[in-house]
């Protein structure tokens, strides 16, 4: 009977050991860790002639974690000398190539890069690219964060310190150290609290990598068996590399800091290979208890522990006495504040995450260690956040609105390629809650009107910028529905007005009549051609903006207008690499011409009139009229929503302000959102809007009194663009009737 029991027990042990052996090899040789996705802003590209001040570049470098250093002797440092910056850039693996460190000299003149040179090889450069700002991560469900490093990337001092302090016999034992375990057992019996260790590095790796944190005899026995099996299958360097990446070294909120690769950034703001001896000793000292020796909360304990590590290194002759004394005299050197694991740009990261979900499973995003390069421009983002917060507070103060009542959202894009440069989801830009830029569905009011006028201008035989529209009172009666009686904002009607004037002054009556004449379904079809996918109700009130859109949807619609009729989906992602820096997916520019160039050009001209002399003319208080900005104000019933959408030569921006409870904010588009837009754009140094003139566009002087051809000498004459053959043929009586001019006019009409 006893023999049977022994055989059964032995069989069970063999099966159990085989099971443990299988578990070890499967996990160790497979995917060891779920790695978070890293999300980066656009890299800053420097070139001569670039609009950039020394102050702006300094701010960018500071945000990147570069340190001011008079010596400028290591990557990630810079120094400034009046109108000159010297930068020792960090190496970085981009999607197109790996870039080594460079020593750059950037010279400035009047907020512009005047010269760019490589200091080491003494040549002028046409382009230099800095490493991008890490703006967020998408973490595994267990919230473990780590930066993987190879053992050959780990400083030798760290390996020596780790082995010296944690496991002196690491390179000679086979997974366990019986004498060390016995010493720990005797010490625990004497003290009575079981705090002494005795585990080898291999045992610690097994405990952290495979097992739970429970402290039982059974778990300890399993740990011992697995440690020996691990040593049986793998080399010491493989085990040590896994340990270096697995060990727990700190906590930031719900995010666990694992591995020395991340710990260097977390405590010192530097990569592991740039750490000095005192910093390395501190990290090794944290292994015993990251919370107990936390250098930010318990600096005295951390200092004592660090110095103990340095003493042990000297005792083993890895460092000499002079090095030990110098290292002990050094301050802890940790950054004052731990880098946050949450993104400083949660609204933009939300957009990135949503676009990623179209192509990737959520689990892959949280575990494959993807490197995601986005379109975010940190400078534009900072300016947008600041403008929204300060202007909303100012509006509340000026208009006696209760504090913290107003909210807002901003979307800024590049006209050239549809990249989202900045996105603000609310006045508290760090709040990870409701993202108004993506999810606030609000009535858009007069922002819809440009589509009505665009649809008309696509019919040059019937409508031009000089066409007269009826702005008399209107009541639409349809069987089974309530009468629809729109009004102008000023409660007045204006008789017959030119089409351009109607848009410039945002007249509701003439817009409604125009839209009804064209047809509501045709207007909605054009809204879709401009990039809005949402289905809109085919009601007359849609012509005046009764439908709800989000700021991002409005930005998509105006992006097509700003780009001359070329629709390009707004994108927040440029490239994606694998954890091994291999290209995985590109997000190339997708362009489709959905609006002909000529009517698009006419509409932009009309929207420039809105800013020059219409409802948005107060924008000239913020920006020079020479920028020729095109824009449109939007106001909804009871002043619930204040909108402004506008574009310059290089940027489009959409701003919404209002209240989350949908009560009246007391703001029109001009008095609310436009002030935010103007304040923001005035800090971004925009390019003037000078759209290319299509071949079939001609400019003709028009007499506003008669809407007939004129010349520049006619009183009040305006020069307007027309699609060829759509301008009036008759000449206004204001034109001089001198014989020469009469003959010229006769010949012109003859050959037309």
C-alpha angles and dihedrals in degrees: 000000000000090000091053090051091049092049090048092048092047091048090050091049092050092050091046093050091048089051092050090047091053091048092051096049095042095053098035095049095039130057102322101188140026102232124204120238113250117220120203134190120233112289114249110247115202123204137157112274093027117144100243133123127216088245092054092049091048090053090049092050092048091052089051090056096251114155128225105243125172090206094045088201103146138045114275096040135106141177133201129218110182106287094001134081126195113201130188098202124209123243115254138177108231127187092260102037147342110265122208126214116281134195103224133187115201118191122197135204122180096340092313134106103252098178139003122199141173103231097200099052095027100230134130115248130214093200140010127181126207124209111269127253115258103233102176151329136233103223132208115257091259090055096231112155126196143153110219119227133184118236090245088059093055116096113251090231090061093051091048093047093047094051093042096052103031107029120003093178094048095120094047108039127079099232101301136054108214093189092050091049091049092050091050091048093052091046091051091049090053095046095036098212103089095230099131117100127208098169118132122229087259091054091047090052091050091048093050098036103040111013142054127252095254116129106220135132091242092055091047091053091049089049092053093049093047092047091055092046091050091052090048093059105033140050122249092248091054091052093046092049091052090048092051090055098040106045116111111237108165151336134245111184106302093342119101116214108220130179133015092264092069095033091066090057093040097053104025107019090237136106116257095253091059097055121116127224096267091050093048091050091052092052092050090048090056092063090081093058123344093190097043093048098035102152093210096052100027108026094162093056091044092050092051092048093048092051090050089057090049091050091053091050090052092046089056090047093242088126129021128240094261092053091049094051092047093048093048090051092055118098119247088258097202118152114261093240129032114241107257120246089212120081119257085215104050096158093055092043088053089058091048091050092051093050091048092053089065089067107023139049114247092240091055091051090054100044115025099074094236118184109220120194113199139188098245114136104206094203093052090045093052092048092048093050093048094047094050095048097044096042094048090052090048092049091051091051096045095046097036093242114160111268118264090014100112122074133184150176136212134198119187121186140176112252091208098061111002094249115156104237098179138002126186119189099190145341089278095060094185093058112110096203131088110008104210094184090063105023110028103104105195136164107267099207115187094002085088094058097083088064090055091051093043090055089052094047090054084071102062093170088065107024137037133157087268097051114123116241127195113242096178121129115288135202119180116201121192126172113260096012136088116264113265114221113170122192135201117251091249090049089238135110120224106201115222115002134172115260092243091051092050091056094041091055094036095233111189098199098054091041092052093048091048093049093048090050091052095040131255093242090056091052091050090048089056091048087058092046088055090058108269108133098183116106111243126202113255093232126133090240088066087072089068097044105266090143123093124242133164121242089252091055090049089050090052091052094048092043089068091048092048094049094056097260097315111130115212122170111245108250134193098184130071107172142355126209130188122245086268091055094252116145110258107167139354126208101210124189111274113200131181126174105228099158124049114247096240100058089040089055091049091051093050088051089052091048089051086056089055088062097037099050110348138075092314099048091112086071086080087074088070103033137031117264086227088076089070092213119195117213150141133219121218129200128172133206116299089009091278095143131036117194139175126180118180143152139206129191093288111015141050120199132183120195128188126185129178143103127298091224089058093238120139114290091191091231133120121207090261097046096044124020094024092059089055090047093049094047091049098045092046088065095047098062095227126205118249117261107244106156119199111259112238117234093246094055120098130179119231131181111239130196105224091206094059102015087228131125114289139162131244091265093064113105111261093359116163128201110228134180118242134184104250114277093015099091120098115274097203121085123232118244087240090075112100114256098215112147093246094051091044091054091047090050091048092051092046093053090044093058095039 
